[in-house]
């Protein structure tokens, strides 16, 4: 059974020959560049000092190259846009080093000149004449969005200001998606995971709009959350127009890529904390569910794609609503959060939603446990989630920096030893 067949069976709740693996299929299922570097070194894929490309600077995600894909048995490949979260393309690579001296390659738009404080700033579209939109603190690992919130005058708020980033797709991007989908489909046997953008309603990682030079509207994170209640009608109107644009884009994208795509990233809006949800079921059903359902219904009527929701934290109470909204896949399946025990999730929802994630705890076990701890948890998760299909093996969100390399090796060695359900 090849990777594409394996993933498609799993997404349809049928048990394949072995559990599928995703690493690098999306911006929420990947690995920090420093950890990619360490893993490649440990597997003997590179000579010491060989740099790794930073393919998404916001989270400093490293490139998962074909040799690593084959070495650990990855079944999923990404199909995403041409630009980073800061609006510049991944091109014209240049050498750089992270604060821990990991050798990497970064795009031309990446600022390599530290500030007097030692911080690193990034600029929208790499344009230093505009205000900086991202900051990596000295000795840090990731970029924080810099909020560029203009003064808010409720009498002058204009819905269009918060729609600037939601535009109709360009012919250039359509052509890119078409060519890349055809290439991945013909040249590999991997499942393709599409991240086309535009369908995440209220994703807080996107609200500051780091790729826009002079964002207007509500861009402060706290102010946005307040606005979902205090300015609920304003936010609803944003979502209405965003949804209209998204559906038009999805139709064109589907015409370009067809059903070569197995799954599509619909939303990354988080609804959970460590201890429970931070939104009530009523609030979710009032503001988010209507738009999620419209998008998912369109996908199911017009394509063979499966729809993917990413929401961190304890979202057990919202899973029935996610299913009602038409989501096929839940990620990252944060089993360390309250009420998110894997056995319980599989028993109550395993026949109705696919668990893409949940394979290893990236808060405690992977960064702070022993290789034996990692091995034990991997076997348990395969045992709980794997039978009957409906499980894509992936860490709980991206694998972070400073993860011990021996734990990374244990993670993938154990997975490949037991992915055939022989535990």
C-alpha positions in Angstrom: 0.0 0.0 0.0 1.5 3.4 -0.9 1.2 6.6 1.1 -1.7 8.0 -0.8 -3.8 4.9 -0.4 -2.8 4.6 3.2 -3.9 8.2 4.1 -7.1 8.0 2.0 -8.2 4.8 3.8 -7.4 6.4 7.2 -9.4 9.5 6.3 -12.4 7.3 5.5 -12.1 5.5 8.9 -10.7 2.3 7.4 -7.6 0.6 8.8 -4.7 0.7 6.3 -1.6 -1.6 6.3 0.0 0.7 8.8 -0.5 4.1 10.6 0.2 7.1 8.3 2.8 9.7 9.3 2.8 13.4 8.8 5.7 15.7 9.4 5.8 19.0 7.5 2.4 18.7 5.8 1.3 22.0 7.2 2.4 25.0 9.3 1.0 23.3 12.4 2.4 19.7 11.8 6.0 20.4 11.4 9.3 21.0 13.3 11.5 23.9 14.4 14.5 24.3 12.1 17.0 23.6 14.9 15.4 20.3 15.6 15.3 19.4 11.9 19.0 20.1 11.8 19.7 17.8 14.8 17.5 15.0 13.4 19.2 15.2 10.0 22.6 15.0 11.7 21.6 12.1 13.9 20.3 10.1 10.9 23.4 10.8 8.9 21.6 12.7 6.1 24.0 15.7 6.2 27.6 16.5 6.8 28.1 18.6 10.0 27.4 22.3 9.4 25.0 21.7 6.4 22.3 24.4 6.7 18.6 23.7 6.8 16.1 26.1 5.1 13.7 28.1 7.2 10.5 27.7 5.2 8.3 29.6 7.6 10.0 32.3 9.7 7.1 33.1 12.0 7.5 29.7 13.8 11.0 29.1 12.4 9.9 25.9 10.7 12.6 23.8 8.9 12.3 22.2 5.5 11.4 18.5 5.5 13.3 17.4 2.5 12.6 14.2 0.5 15.6 12.3 2.0 14.2 12.9 5.5 10.7 12.0 4.3 11.9 8.7 3.1 14.2 8.0 6.1 11.3 8.2 8.6 8.4 7.1 6.4 6.4 10.3 6.0 3.1 9.9 4.0 2.0 13.5 3.6 3.3 16.4 1.5 2.4 20.1 1.8 0.7 22.2 -0.9 0.7 25.8 0.4 1.2 29.3 -0.9 4.4 30.9 -2.2 4.8 33.5 0.5 5.7 33.3 4.2 3.6 34.8 7.0 5.6 38.0 6.6 4.6 38.4 2.9 7.9 37.7 1.2 8.6 34.6 -0.9 10.8 31.7 -0.1 13.5 32.6 -2.6 17.1 34.0 -2.9 18.4 32.0 0.1 21.2 33.4 2.2 23.1 31.9 5.2 22.2 32.8 8.8 22.6 31.3 12.2 20.0 31.0 15.0 20.9 32.2 18.5 22.0 28.6 19.3 24.3 28.7 16.2 22.3 26.3 14.1 23.3 27.0 10.5 20.3 27.8 8.4 19.3 29.4 5.1 16.7 32.2 5.1 14.9 34.1 2.3 16.1 37.4 1.0 13.3 39.2 2.8 14.6 38.0 6.2 16.4 40.7 8.1 19.8 39.5 9.3 20.8 42.7 11.0 20.2 42.5 14.8 18.9 45.6 16.6 21.2 47.2 19.3 19.3 45.1 21.8 20.2 42.0 20.0 16.6 41.4 18.9 15.8 40.4 15.3 13.1 42.3 13.4 11.1 41.2 10.4 9.2 43.5 8.1 6.1 43.0 5.9 7.2 41.9 2.4 10.8 42.4 3.7 10.3 46.2 3.3 12.3 48.0 6.0 10.6 51.3 5.1 7.5 50.0 6.7 7.1 49.4 10.5 8.5 46.1 11.7 5.8 43.4 12.1 7.7 40.7 13.9 10.3 40.4 16.7 12.5 37.6 17.8 13.9 38.5 21.2 17.6 38.1 21.8 18.4 34.4 22.4 14.8 33.5 21.4 13.5 30.8 19.0 10.4 32.3 17.3 9.0 35.6 16.1 6.3 37.4 18.0 3.8 39.5 16.0 4.2 43.2 16.6 0.8 44.7 17.1 0.4 47.8 14.9 -3.0 48.8 16.1 -4.2 52.2 14.9 -6.4 54.2 17.3 -9.9 52.8 17.3 -12.9 55.1 16.7 -16.0 53.0 16.9 -17.9 55.6 14.9 -15.4 55.2 12.1 -14.8 51.4 12.1 -15.1 50.1 8.6 -15.5 46.3 7.9 -13.4 46.7 4.8 -10.4 47.6 6.9 -10.4 44.0 8.4 -10.9 42.5 4.9 -7.7 43.9 3.3 -6.0 40.5 3.5 -8.9 38.5 2.1 -8.6 39.1 -1.6 -9.7 37.1 -4.7 -7.0 34.7 -5.7 -4.6 35.8 -8.4 -3.9 33.9 -11.7 -0.3 33.6 -10.6 -1.3 31.8 -7.4 -3.7 29.6 -9.2 -1.1 28.6 -11.7 1.3 27.8 -8.9 -1.2 25.6 -7.1 -2.1 23.8 -10.4 1.6 23.1 -11.3 2.6 22.1 -7.8 -0.4 19.8 -7.3 0.4 18.1 -10.6 4.0 17.7 -9.7 3.4 16.2 -6.3 0.7 13.9 -7.6 2.8 12.6 -10.6 6.3 12.5 -9.1 5.4 11.1 -5.6 2.9 8.6 -4.1 2.3 10.8 -1.1 -1.0 12.3 0.0 -1.3 16.0 -0.6 -2.4 18.4 2.2 -3.6 21.8 0.9 -3.2 25.0 2.8 -4.8 27.6 0.6 -5.7 30.3 3.2 -8.7 32.6 3.6 -11.0 30.2 5.5 -9.7 30.7 9.1 -12.4 33.0 10.7 -10.8 34.9 13.5 -7.5 33.0 13.7 -5.6 35.1 16.2 -2.2 34.3 14.6 -3.5 36.2 11.5 -5.3 39.1 13.1 -2.1 41.3 13.4 -1.6 40.7 9.7 2.2 40.6 9.7 2.4 40.6 5.9 0.5 44.0 5.6 2.6 47.1 5.8 -0.1 49.4 7.3 -2.9 47.2 8.6 -6.2 49.0 9.4 -9.2 47.9 11.5 -8.9 45.9 14.7 -5.5 44.3 14.9 -4.7 44.1 18.6 -5.1 40.6 19.9 -6.9 41.5 23.2 -9.0 44.1 21.3 -10.1 41.4 18.8 -11.2 39.0 21.4 -13.1 41.7 23.2 -14.7 42.7 19.8 -16.1 39.2 19.3 -18.5 40.1 22.1 -18.6 43.9 22.3 -18.5 44.4 18.5 -20.1 41.1 17.6 -22.1 42.4 14.6 -19.0 44.1 13.1 -17.0 40.8 13.4 -19.9 38.9 11.9 -20.0 41.2 8.9 -16.2 40.6 8.4 -16.8 36.8 8.4 -19.7 37.1 6.0 -17.6 38.9 3.4 -14.5 36.7 4.1 -16.7 33.6 3.5 -18.0 35.0 0.2 -14.4 35.5 -1.0 -13.3 32.2 0.4 -16.0 30.2 -1.5 -15.1 32.0 -4.8 -11.4 31.2 -4.3 -12.1 27.5 -3.3 -14.1 27.0 -6.5 -11.2 28.3 -8.6 -8.6 26.4 -6.6 -10.6 23.2 -7.0 -10.7 23.8 -10.8 -7.0 24.1 -10.7 -6.0 21.2 -8.5 -9.0 18.9 -8.7 -9.1 16.0 -6.3 -5.4 15.4 -6.2 -5.6 17.0 -2.7 -6.6 14.6 0.1 -7.2 17.1 2.9 -7.5 20.9 3.2 -6.7 23.2 6.1 -9.9 25.1 6.8 -9.2 26.9 10.1 -6.5 27.3 12.7 -8.6 29.4 15.2 -8.0 28.2 18.7 -10.8 27.6 21.1 -9.2 25.8 24.0 -7.0 26.4 27.0 -5.2 23.8 29.1 -8.1 23.5 31.4 -11.1 23.8 29.1 -12.6 25.9 26.3 -12.4 29.7 26.4 -15.5 30.0 24.4 -19.0 28.6 25.2 -20.8 26.3 22.9 -23.4 28.9 22.4 -20.8 31.5 21.4 -19.2 29.1 19.0 -22.5 28.2 17.4 -23.5 31.8 17.1 -20.4 33.3 15.6 -18.2 30.5 14.0 -20.2 27.4 13.3 -22.4 29.1 10.6 -19.3 30.0 8.5 -17.5 26.7 9.2 -20.5 24.8 8.0 -20.9 26.9 4.8 -17.3 26.2 3.9 -17.4 22.5 4.8 -20.7 22.0 3.0 -19.2 23.5 -0.1 -16.1 21.2 0.2 -18.2 18.1 0.6 -20.6 19.0 -2.2 -18.0 19.9 -4.7 -14.8 17.9 -3.9 -13.4 14.8 -2.4 -11.3 16.7 0.0 -11.5 16.2 3.8 -11.7 19.3 5.9 -9.2 20.0 8.7 -9.7 22.1 11.9 -6.7 23.0 14.1 -7.6 24.0 17.6 -5.2 23.7 20.5 -6.2 23.0 24.1 -9.1 21.2 25.8 -11.8 21.3 23.1 -13.7 18.1 24.2 -16.9 20.1 24.8 -16.8 21.5 21.3 -16.0 18.4 19.3 -19.8 17.6 18.7 -20.1 21.1 17.3 -17.0 20.7 15.1 -18.6 17.5 13.8 -21.9 19.3 13.2 -20.0 22.0 11.3 -18.8 19.3 9.0 -15.1 18.9 10.0 -13.6 15.6 9.0 -10.3 16.0 10.9 -9.3 17.4 14.3 -5.8 18.6 15.1 -3.6 18.8 17.1 -5.5 16.6 19.6 -3.9 18.0 22.8 -4.1 14.9 25.0 -2.3 16.7 27.9 -5.2 19.1 28.3 -8.3 18.5 30.5 -10.8 15.9 29.2 -8.7 15.0 26.2 -7.7 11.5 27.2 -7.0 9.5 24.0 -9.1 6.5 25.0 -12.1 8.7 25.6 -11.7 10.7 22.4 -11.4 7.5 20.3 -14.4 5.8 22.0 -16.7 8.8 21.7 -15.7 10.4 18.4 -13.4 8.0 16.6 -16.1 6.9 14.1 -17.0 10.5 13.2 -13.8 12.5 13.1 -10.2 11.7 12.2 -7.5 12.5 14.8 -4.5 14.1 13.1 -2.0 14.5 15.9 -2.1 13.4 19.5 0.9 11.2 18.9 3.4 12.7 21.4 3.2 15.4 24.1 5.4 18.3 22.9 4.9 20.2 26.2 6.4 17.6 28.5 7.2 14.1 27.2 9.2 14.9 24.1 11.2 17.9 25.4 11.7 16.8 29.0 11.2 13.0 29.1 13.6 10.2 28.4 13.8 8.1 25.3 12.0 5.4 27.2 9.2 7.8 28.1 8.9 8.8 24.4 8.8 5.1 23.4 6.1 4.3 25.9 3.9 7.2 24.9 4.2 6.5 21.2 3.2 2.9 21.6 0.2 3.9 23.8 -1.0 6.4 21.2 -0.8 4.0 18.3 -2.6 1.4 20.5 -5.4 3.9 21.5 -5.9 5.8 18.2 -4.7 3.4 15.5 -7.2 0.5 15.3 -9.9 1.0 12.7 -8.2 3.9 11.0 -9.0 7.5 11.6 -5.5 8.4 12.9 -2.6 10.3 11.3 0.5 10.1 13.5 1.7 13.5 14.2 3.0 15.3 17.3 0.8 17.6 19.3 1.5 20.8 17.2 4.9 21.5 15.8 8.0 19.8 17.4 9.8 22.6 19.2 13.3 23.8 19.6 15.6 22.4 22.3 14.0 18.9 21.9 16.7 16.4 22.8 17.9 14.7 19.6 17.8 11.3 21.3 14.1 11.8 21.9 13.6 12.7 18.3 15.3 9.5 17.2 13.3 7.5 19.7 10.1 9.1 18.4 10.5 8.0 14.8 12.3 4.7 15.5 9.5 3.6 17.8 6.8 4.8 15.4 8.2 2.8 12.5 8.6 -0.3 14.7 5.0 -0.3 15.9 3.1 1.5 13.1 1.9 -1.8 11.8 -0.2 -2.3 14.9 2.0 -4.9 16.4 2.4 -3.6 19.9 
